[in-house]
Structure formats: structure tokens, C-alpha cells
Amino acid sequence: MSEISKRRTFAIISHPDAGKTTVTEKLLLYGGAIKTAGSVKARKA
């Protein structure tokens, strides 16, 4: 199976402060795309 055919695209949509970043980091961590979770910093609006 080619690398491109293995790719999937999806969206995570929810209210502010509902944990989207946490869920996304865990998916990337468990999928092997990142080595450590918790490196994303909150931005001030």
C-alpha cells in the first residue's frame, strides 16, 4: 500500500477550551508523528 493511500484527513471541531489540542496531541503521539506531548503553548487572544 502506498504512503499516500494510507493518509486520512479529518477535523476536530468543538467549543473553545474543550480539549481539542490535548486530543490532537495524543493522536499525534500515539501515531508516532511527535515524540512528546505538551509542547503546544496556549496563545493569548
PyMOL Python script that loads the backbone (N, CA, C, O; Angstrom):
from pymol import cmd

cmd.read_pdbstr("""\
ATOM      1  N   MET A   1       0.857  -1.178   0.000  1.00  0.00           N
ATOM      2  CA  MET A   1       0.000   0.000   0.000  1.00  0.00           C
ATOM      3  C   MET A   1       0.901   1.238   0.000  1.00  0.00           C
ATOM      4  O   MET A   1       1.830   1.331   0.802  1.00  0.00           O
ATOM      5  N   SER A   2       0.631   2.175  -0.886  1.00  0.00           N
ATOM      6  CA  SER A   2       1.480   3.363  -0.971  1.00  0.00           C
ATOM      7  C   SER A   2       1.244   4.298   0.214  1.00  0.00           C
ATOM      8  O   SER A   2       0.206   4.253   0.874  1.00  0.00           O
ATOM      9  N   GLU A   3       2.237   5.139   0.456  1.00  0.00           N
ATOM     10  CA  GLU A   3       2.168   6.084   1.582  1.00  0.00           C
ATOM     11  C   GLU A   3       0.965   7.021   1.441  1.00  0.00           C
ATOM     12  O   GLU A   3       0.299   7.320   2.432  1.00  0.00           O
ATOM     13  N   ILE A   4       0.688   7.477   0.250  1.00  0.00           N
ATOM     14  CA  ILE A   4      -0.431   8.402   0.037  1.00  0.00           C
ATOM     15  C   ILE A   4      -1.762   7.725   0.318  1.00  0.00           C
ATOM     16  O   ILE A   4      -2.659   8.366   0.868  1.00  0.00           O
ATOM     17  N   SER A   5      -1.923   6.478  -0.030  1.00  0.00           N
ATOM     18  CA  SER A   5      -3.198   5.798   0.203  1.00  0.00           C
ATOM     19  C   SER A   5      -3.438   5.506   1.683  1.00  0.00           C
ATOM     20  O   SER A   5      -4.564   5.195   2.071  1.00  0.00           O
ATOM     21  N   LYS A   6      -2.402   5.602   2.513  1.00  0.00           N
ATOM     22  CA  LYS A   6      -2.557   5.403   3.957  1.00  0.00           C
ATOM     23  C   LYS A   6      -3.013   6.667   4.683  1.00  0.00           C
ATOM     24  O   LYS A   6      -3.426   6.588   5.840  1.00  0.00           O
ATOM     25  N   ARG A   7      -2.948   7.814   4.042  1.00  0.00           N
ATOM     26  CA  ARG A   7      -3.276   9.087   4.688  1.00  0.00           C
ATOM     27  C   ARG A   7      -4.776   9.241   4.885  1.00  0.00           C
ATOM     28  O   ARG A   7      -5.580   8.791   4.068  1.00  0.00           O
ATOM     29  N   ARG A   8      -5.131   9.886   5.983  1.00  0.00           N
ATOM     30  CA  ARG A   8      -6.531  10.186   6.273  1.00  0.00           C
ATOM     31  C   ARG A   8      -6.629  11.638   6.723  1.00  0.00           C
ATOM     32  O   ARG A   8      -5.732  12.150   7.393  1.00  0.00           O
ATOM     33  N   THR A   9      -7.711  12.292   6.355  1.00  0.00           N
ATOM     34  CA  THR A   9      -7.955  13.667   6.767  1.00  0.00           C
ATOM     35  C   THR A   9      -9.248  13.711   7.559  1.00  0.00           C
ATOM     36  O   THR A   9     -10.259  13.142   7.148  1.00  0.00           O
ATOM     37  N   PHE A  10      -9.211  14.388   8.694  1.00  0.00           N
ATOM     38  CA  PHE A  10     -10.415  14.553   9.493  1.00  0.00           C
ATOM     39  C   PHE A  10     -10.309  15.854  10.269  1.00  0.00           C
ATOM     40  O   PHE A  10      -9.231  16.443  10.360  1.00  0.00           O
ATOM     41  N   ALA A  11     -11.411  16.297  10.823  1.00  0.00           N
ATOM     42  CA  ALA A  11     -11.451  17.555  11.574  1.00  0.00           C
ATOM     43  C   ALA A  11     -11.902  17.303  13.004  1.00  0.00           C
ATOM     44  O   ALA A  11     -12.721  16.424  13.271  1.00  0.00           O
ATOM     45  N   ILE A  12     -11.355  18.085  13.907  1.00  0.00           N
ATOM     46  CA  ILE A  12     -11.782  18.065  15.306  1.00  0.00           C
ATOM     47  C   ILE A  12     -12.393  19.432  15.579  1.00  0.00           C
ATOM     48  O   ILE A  12     -11.698  20.448  15.585  1.00  0.00           O
ATOM     49  N   ILE A  13     -13.702  19.442  15.804  1.00  0.00           N
ATOM     50  CA  ILE A  13     -14.442  20.688  15.984  1.00  0.00           C
ATOM     51  C   ILE A  13     -15.174  20.636  17.316  1.00  0.00           C
ATOM     52  O   ILE A  13     -15.849  19.653  17.624  1.00  0.00           O
ATOM     53  N   SER A  14     -15.039  21.696  18.102  1.00  0.00           N
ATOM     54  CA  SER A  14     -15.760  21.766  19.379  1.00  0.00           C
ATOM     55  C   SER A  14     -15.728  23.192  19.903  1.00  0.00           C
ATOM     56  O   SER A  14     -15.167  24.088  19.273  1.00  0.00           O
ATOM     57  N   HIS A  15     -16.331  23.386  21.051  1.00  0.00           N
ATOM     58  CA  HIS A  15     -16.331  24.686  21.709  1.00  0.00           C
ATOM     59  C   HIS A  15     -14.919  25.036  22.180  1.00  0.00           C
ATOM     60  O   HIS A  15     -14.075  24.151  22.324  1.00  0.00           O
ATOM     61  N   PRO A  16     -14.658  26.332  22.421  1.00  0.00           N
ATOM     62  CA  PRO A  16     -13.356  26.726  22.976  1.00  0.00           C
ATOM     63  C   PRO A  16     -13.093  26.030  24.314  1.00  0.00           C
ATOM     64  O   PRO A  16     -14.024  25.759  25.073  1.00  0.00           O
ATOM     65  N   ASP A  17     -11.851  25.752  24.590  1.00  0.00           N
ATOM     66  CA  ASP A  17     -11.414  25.125  25.850  1.00  0.00           C
ATOM     67  C   ASP A  17     -12.050  23.761  26.098  1.00  0.00           C
ATOM     68  O   ASP A  17     -12.285  23.385  27.246  1.00  0.00           O
ATOM     69  N   ALA A  18     -12.328  23.023  25.030  1.00  0.00           N
ATOM     70  CA  ALA A  18     -12.947  21.702  25.181  1.00  0.00           C
ATOM     71  C   ALA A  18     -11.928  20.566  25.082  1.00  0.00           C
ATOM     72  O   ALA A  18     -12.299  19.399  25.208  1.00  0.00           O
ATOM     73  N   GLY A  19     -10.641  20.889  24.857  1.00  0.00           N
ATOM     74  CA  GLY A  19      -9.616  19.856  24.821  1.00  0.00           C
ATOM     75  C   GLY A  19      -9.187  19.410  23.437  1.00  0.00           C
ATOM     76  O   GLY A  19      -8.617  18.328  23.295  1.00  0.00           O
ATOM     77  N   LYS A  20      -9.442  20.211  22.414  1.00  0.00           N
ATOM     78  CA  LYS A  20      -9.059  19.835  21.047  1.00  0.00           C
ATOM     79  C   LYS A  20      -7.550  19.633  20.911  1.00  0.00           C
ATOM     80  O   LYS A  20      -7.102  18.670  20.289  1.00  0.00           O
ATOM     81  N   THR A  21      -6.778  20.537  21.489  1.00  0.00           N
ATOM     82  CA  THR A  21      -5.323  20.436  21.394  1.00  0.00           C
ATOM     83  C   THR A  21      -4.825  19.191  22.105  1.00  0.00           C
ATOM     84  O   THR A  21      -3.939  18.504  21.597  1.00  0.00           O
ATOM     85  N   THR A  22      -5.373  18.892  23.260  1.00  0.00           N
ATOM     86  CA  THR A  22      -4.967  17.707  24.014  1.00  0.00           C
ATOM     87  C   THR A  22      -5.262  16.437  23.228  1.00  0.00           C
ATOM     88  O   THR A  22      -4.410  15.554  23.131  1.00  0.00           O
ATOM     89  N   VAL A  23      -6.449  16.343  22.674  1.00  0.00           N
ATOM     90  CA  VAL A  23      -6.819  15.165  21.881  1.00  0.00           C
ATOM     91  C   VAL A  23      -5.924  15.048  20.648  1.00  0.00           C
ATOM     92  O   VAL A  23      -5.455  13.959  20.316  1.00  0.00           O
ATOM     93  N   THR A  24      -5.690  16.167  19.978  1.00  0.00           N
ATOM     94  CA  THR A  24      -4.849  16.157  18.786  1.00  0.00           C
ATOM     95  C   THR A  24      -3.424  15.728  19.119  1.00  0.00           C
ATOM     96  O   THR A  24      -2.831  14.925  18.398  1.00  0.00           O
ATOM     97  N   GLU A  25      -2.872  16.260  20.210  1.00  0.00           N
ATOM     98  CA  GLU A  25      -1.522  15.860  20.621  1.00  0.00           C
ATOM     99  C   GLU A  25      -1.444  14.373  20.938  1.00  0.00           C
ATOM    100  O   GLU A  25      -0.468  13.716  20.578  1.00  0.00           O
ATOM    101  N   LYS A  26      -2.445  13.842  21.598  1.00  0.00           N
ATOM    102  CA  LYS A  26      -2.438  12.411  21.927  1.00  0.00           C
ATOM    103  C   LYS A  26      -2.516  11.562  20.662  1.00  0.00           C
ATOM    104  O   LYS A  26      -1.831  10.545  20.561  1.00  0.00           O
ATOM    105  N   LEU A  27      -3.338  11.964  19.701  1.00  0.00           N
ATOM    106  CA  LEU A  27      -3.414  11.231  18.437  1.00  0.00           C
ATOM    107  C   LEU A  27      -2.066  11.241  17.719  1.00  0.00           C
ATOM    108  O   LEU A  27      -1.621  10.213  17.208  1.00  0.00           O
ATOM    109  N   LEU A  28      -1.416  12.410  17.681  1.00  0.00           N
ATOM    110  CA  LEU A  28      -0.109  12.511  17.041  1.00  0.00           C
ATOM    111  C   LEU A  28       0.951  11.714  17.789  1.00  0.00           C
ATOM    112  O   LEU A  28       1.812  11.090  17.170  1.00  0.00           O
ATOM    113  N   LEU A  29       0.891  11.732  19.118  1.00  0.00           N
ATOM    114  CA  LEU A  29       1.848  10.988  19.937  1.00  0.00           C
ATOM    115  C   LEU A  29       1.700   9.487  19.725  1.00  0.00           C
ATOM    116  O   LEU A  29       2.681   8.797  19.447  1.00  0.00           O
ATOM    117  N   TYR A  30       0.485   8.983  19.855  1.00  0.00           N
ATOM    118  CA  TYR A  30       0.254   7.546  19.699  1.00  0.00           C
ATOM    119  C   TYR A  30       0.454   7.085  18.262  1.00  0.00           C
ATOM    120  O   TYR A  30       0.771   5.920  18.021  1.00  0.00           O
ATOM    121  N   GLY A  31       0.271   7.993  17.307  1.00  0.00           N
ATOM    122  CA  GLY A  31       0.503   7.657  15.906  1.00  0.00           C
ATOM    123  C   GLY A  31       1.963   7.736  15.493  1.00  0.00           C
ATOM    124  O   GLY A  31       2.318   7.343  14.382  1.00  0.00           O
ATOM    125  N   GLY A  32       2.812   8.242  16.384  1.00  0.00           N
ATOM    126  CA  GLY A  32       4.237   8.321  16.100  1.00  0.00           C
ATOM    127  C   GLY A  32       4.680   9.562  15.353  1.00  0.00           C
ATOM    128  O   GLY A  32       5.828   9.637  14.917  1.00  0.00           O
ATOM    129  N   ALA A  33       3.791  10.547  15.193  1.00  0.00           N
ATOM    130  CA  ALA A  33       4.147  11.760  14.459  1.00  0.00           C
ATOM    131  C   ALA A  33       4.954  12.735  15.309  1.00  0.00           C
ATOM    132  O   ALA A  33       5.728  13.526  14.770  1.00  0.00           O
ATOM    133  N   ILE A  34       4.783  12.690  16.639  1.00  0.00           N
ATOM    134  CA  ILE A  34       5.562  13.524  17.552  1.00  0.00           C
ATOM    135  C   ILE A  34       6.147  12.641  18.645  1.00  0.00           C
ATOM    136  O   ILE A  34       5.644  11.550  18.916  1.00  0.00           O
ATOM    137  N   LYS A  35       7.214  13.127  19.265  1.00  0.00           N
ATOM    138  CA  LYS A  35       7.902  12.341  20.304  1.00  0.00           C
ATOM    139  C   LYS A  35       7.381  12.645  21.706  1.00  0.00           C
ATOM    140  O   LYS A  35       7.341  11.749  22.550  1.00  0.00           O
ATOM    141  N   THR A  36       6.979  13.900  21.974  1.00  0.00           N
ATOM    142  CA  THR A  36       6.480  14.265  23.301  1.00  0.00           C
ATOM    143  C   THR A  36       5.243  15.138  23.169  1.00  0.00           C
ATOM    144  O   THR A  36       5.177  16.019  22.311  1.00  0.00           O
ATOM    145  N   ALA A  37       4.280  14.886  24.018  1.00  0.00           N
ATOM    146  CA  ALA A  37       3.071  15.710  24.048  1.00  0.00           C
ATOM    147  C   ALA A  37       3.286  16.842  25.045  1.00  0.00           C
ATOM    148  O   ALA A  37       4.152  16.756  25.916  1.00  0.00           O
ATOM    149  N   GLY A  38       2.496  17.901  24.915  1.00  0.00           N
ATOM    150  CA  GLY A  38       2.564  19.004  25.863  1.00  0.00           C
ATOM    151  C   GLY A  38       3.435  20.150  25.420  1.00  0.00           C
ATOM    152  O   GLY A  38       3.722  21.049  26.211  1.00  0.00           O
ATOM    153  N   SER A  39       3.863  20.142  24.179  1.00  0.00           N
ATOM    154  CA  SER A  39       4.743  21.208  23.712  1.00  0.00           C
ATOM    155  C   SER A  39       3.984  22.383  23.103  1.00  0.00           C
ATOM    156  O   SER A  39       4.588  23.412  22.801  1.00  0.00           O
ATOM    157  N   VAL A  40       2.698  22.251  22.922  1.00  0.00           N
ATOM    158  CA  VAL A  40       1.896  23.332  22.351  1.00  0.00           C
ATOM    159  C   VAL A  40       1.543  24.310  23.455  1.00  0.00           C
ATOM    160  O   VAL A  40       1.017  23.916  24.496  1.00  0.00           O
ATOM    161  N   LYS A  41       1.829  25.581  23.231  1.00  0.00           N
ATOM    162  CA  LYS A  41       1.560  26.623  24.217  1.00  0.00           C
ATOM    163  C   LYS A  41       0.251  27.324  23.877  1.00  0.00           C
ATOM    164  O   LYS A  41      -0.075  27.514  22.705  1.00  0.00           O
ATOM    165  N   ALA A  42      -0.493  27.705  24.905  1.00  0.00           N
ATOM    166  CA  ALA A  42      -1.728  28.457  24.699  1.00  0.00           C
ATOM    167  C   ALA A  42      -1.374  29.862  24.235  1.00  0.00           C
ATOM    168  O   ALA A  42      -0.384  30.444  24.677  1.00  0.00           O
ATOM    169  N   ARG A  43      -2.187  30.394  23.348  1.00  0.00           N
ATOM    170  CA  ARG A  43      -1.945  31.763  22.896  1.00  0.00           C
ATOM    171  C   ARG A  43      -2.968  32.686  23.523  1.00  0.00           C
ATOM    172  O   ARG A  43      -4.113  32.300  23.760  1.00  0.00           O
ATOM    173  N   LYS A  44      -2.553  33.874  23.782  1.00  0.00           N
ATOM    174  CA  LYS A  44      -3.446  34.875  24.374  1.00  0.00           C
ATOM    175  C   LYS A  44      -4.105  35.655  23.250  1.00  0.00           C
ATOM    176  O   LYS A  44      -3.430  36.134  22.339  1.00  0.00           O
ATOM    177  N   ALA A  45      -5.427  35.781  23.317  1.00  0.00           N
ATOM    178  CA  ALA A  45      -6.168  36.488  22.259  1.00  0.00           C
ATOM    179  C   ALA A  45      -6.128  37.979  22.479  1.00  0.00           C
ATOM    180  O   ALA A  45      -6.696  38.735  21.691  1.00  0.00           O
TER     181      ALA A  45
END
""", "prot")
cmd.dss("prot")
cmd.show_as("cartoon", "prot")
cmd.util.cbc("prot")
cmd.orient("prot")
